[in-house]
Structures are given as C-alpha cells and as structure tokens.
C-alpha cells in the first residue's frame, strides 16, 4: 500500500471515529452507492443481440442495459433526437436503431478513452 493510501485510510478512520450512529449509516449508504457505481462503470459492455423485430424504444432499453457504464444524461439529447426522428418524422425504425447502436458504441469508446 502506498504512503498516500495509508494516510488517506488513517484520515478516513479518524473521521469515522468522530461520527454518530446516524452519520455512520449515511456514510455507509454513500460508500455502498459509490462502490456500486464504480463497479457498474468498470463493467465491460454486455452487448445483447438485436432481435429481428424490435421497436426503437425497445432498442434504447436494450442499449441502456448493454452499456451500463454510460451516462444516460449525456446520451439523452442525441437519443431523443433519433427517437423523435422515428416517431415524429417517420424515419425507418431499422435505420434509427442502426444509428442508435453506432451512437452507443462511439460513446463507449469515448468512455474507455477517458473522454
């Protein structure tokens, strides 16, 4: 263990000793949240196969499950534009789903590169 990590661990232990029971519960919940988020972000994509018949909305749900490490907030704009192009403008579902898959794959590549 590096010196910096030991110092950080000692500082955290010192702070924990000063907390009451309610604050300790809150800290534990927050630490569990952070750990779960970190695990989700580190996971490789879990690409599920595209069904032959799939709606655009089903594709978005599948892609969100397939790429759990990606921020839905960042994807909301471009995904919304594509869904709207299908539902409002009548673009073909297959073409929109192709673009959605490319969008998610590009976002995953950017995520892995740290962008």
VEXDREN-2710 file (C-alpha; in Angstrom, 1 decimal):
% VEXDREN-2710
k/r/px/py/pz
1/UNK/0.0/0.0/0.0
2/UNK/1.4/3.4/-0.9
3/UNK/2.0/6.0/1.7
4/UNK/-0.7/8.3/0.3
5/UNK/-3.2/5.5/0.5
6/UNK/-2.2/4.7/4.1
7/UNK/-2.6/8.4/5.0
8/UNK/-6.0/8.6/3.4
9/UNK/-7.1/5.4/5.2
10/UNK/-5.9/6.8/8.5
11/UNK/-7.7/10.1/7.8
12/UNK/-10.9/8.3/7.0
13/UNK/-10.6/6.2/10.2
14/UNK/-10.1/9.3/12.2
15/UNK/-13.2/11.0/10.7
16/UNK/-15.3/7.8/11.2
17/UNK/-14.4/7.8/14.9
18/UNK/-16.0/11.3/15.2
19/UNK/-19.3/10.3/13.6
20/UNK/-22.5/9.4/15.5
21/UNK/-24.6/6.4/14.6
22/UNK/-26.9/8.2/12.1
23/UNK/-23.9/9.8/10.3
24/UNK/-22.2/6.4/10.1
25/UNK/-25.3/4.9/8.5
26/UNK/-25.4/7.7/6.0
27/UNK/-21.7/7.3/5.3
28/UNK/-22.1/3.6/4.8
29/UNK/-25.0/4.1/2.4
30/UNK/-23.0/6.6/0.4
31/UNK/-19.9/4.3/0.3
32/UNK/-22.1/1.5/-0.9
33/UNK/-23.6/3.8/-3.6
34/UNK/-20.1/4.8/-4.8
35/UNK/-18.9/1.2/-4.8
36/UNK/-21.9/0.1/-6.9
37/UNK/-21.4/3.0/-9.3
38/UNK/-17.7/2.2/-9.7
39/UNK/-18.5/-1.5/-10.3
40/UNK/-21.1/-0.6/-12.9
41/UNK/-18.8/1.8/-14.7
42/UNK/-15.9/-0.7/-14.8
43/UNK/-18.0/-3.5/-16.3
44/UNK/-17.4/-4.2/-19.9
45/UNK/-20.4/-3.7/-22.1
46/UNK/-22.9/-6.5/-22.0
47/UNK/-24.0/-6.4/-25.6
48/UNK/-27.2/-8.2/-26.1
49/UNK/-28.1/-9.4/-29.6
50/UNK/-30.6/-7.3/-31.5
51/UNK/-33.9/-9.1/-32.0
52/UNK/-35.2/-9.4/-35.5
53/UNK/-38.3/-7.4/-34.6
54/UNK/-37.5/-4.6/-32.2
55/UNK/-39.1/-1.1/-31.8
56/UNK/-36.9/2.0/-31.4
57/UNK/-38.0/2.3/-27.7
58/UNK/-37.1/-1.4/-27.1
59/UNK/-33.7/-0.8/-28.7
60/UNK/-33.0/2.2/-26.4
61/UNK/-33.8/0.0/-23.4
62/UNK/-31.6/-2.8/-24.7
63/UNK/-28.7/-0.4/-25.3
64/UNK/-29.1/1.1/-21.9
65/UNK/-28.8/-2.4/-20.4
66/UNK/-25.9/-3.3/-22.7
67/UNK/-23.9/-0.2/-21.8
68/UNK/-24.5/0.4/-18.1
69/UNK/-21.3/2.4/-17.7
70/UNK/-22.6/5.2/-20.0
71/UNK/-24.3/8.3/-18.6
72/UNK/-27.9/8.4/-19.8
73/UNK/-27.9/12.1/-19.2
74/UNK/-25.2/12.6/-21.8
75/UNK/-26.9/10.4/-24.3
76/UNK/-30.4/11.9/-23.7
77/UNK/-30.1/14.6/-26.4
78/UNK/-28.9/12.5/-29.3
79/UNK/-31.0/9.5/-28.4
80/UNK/-34.1/11.8/-28.1
81/UNK/-33.3/13.3/-31.5
82/UNK/-33.2/9.8/-33.1
83/UNK/-36.4/8.6/-31.3
84/UNK/-38.1/11.8/-32.4
85/UNK/-36.9/11.4/-36.0
86/UNK/-38.6/8.0/-36.0
87/UNK/-41.8/8.8/-34.1
88/UNK/-42.4/12.4/-35.5
89/UNK/-40.7/12.4/-38.8
90/UNK/-41.4/8.8/-39.7
91/UNK/-37.8/7.6/-40.2
92/UNK/-37.5/3.9/-40.6
93/UNK/-37.0/2.0/-37.3
94/UNK/-34.2/-0.1/-38.7
95/UNK/-32.2/2.9/-39.8
96/UNK/-32.8/4.7/-36.4
97/UNK/-31.8/1.6/-34.5
98/UNK/-28.6/1.3/-36.6
99/UNK/-27.7/4.9/-35.7
100/UNK/-28.5/4.3/-32.0
101/UNK/-26.2/1.3/-31.9
102/UNK/-23.4/3.4/-33.5
103/UNK/-24.1/6.2/-31.1
104/UNK/-23.8/3.9/-28.0
105/UNK/-20.7/2.2/-29.4
106/UNK/-19.0/5.5/-30.0
107/UNK/-19.9/6.7/-26.5
108/UNK/-18.5/3.5/-25.1
109/UNK/-15.2/4.1/-27.0
110/UNK/-15.0/7.7/-25.7
111/UNK/-15.7/6.4/-22.2
112/UNK/-12.9/3.9/-22.4
113/UNK/-10.5/6.6/-23.7
114/UNK/-11.5/8.8/-20.7
115/UNK/-13.2/11.5/-22.7
END
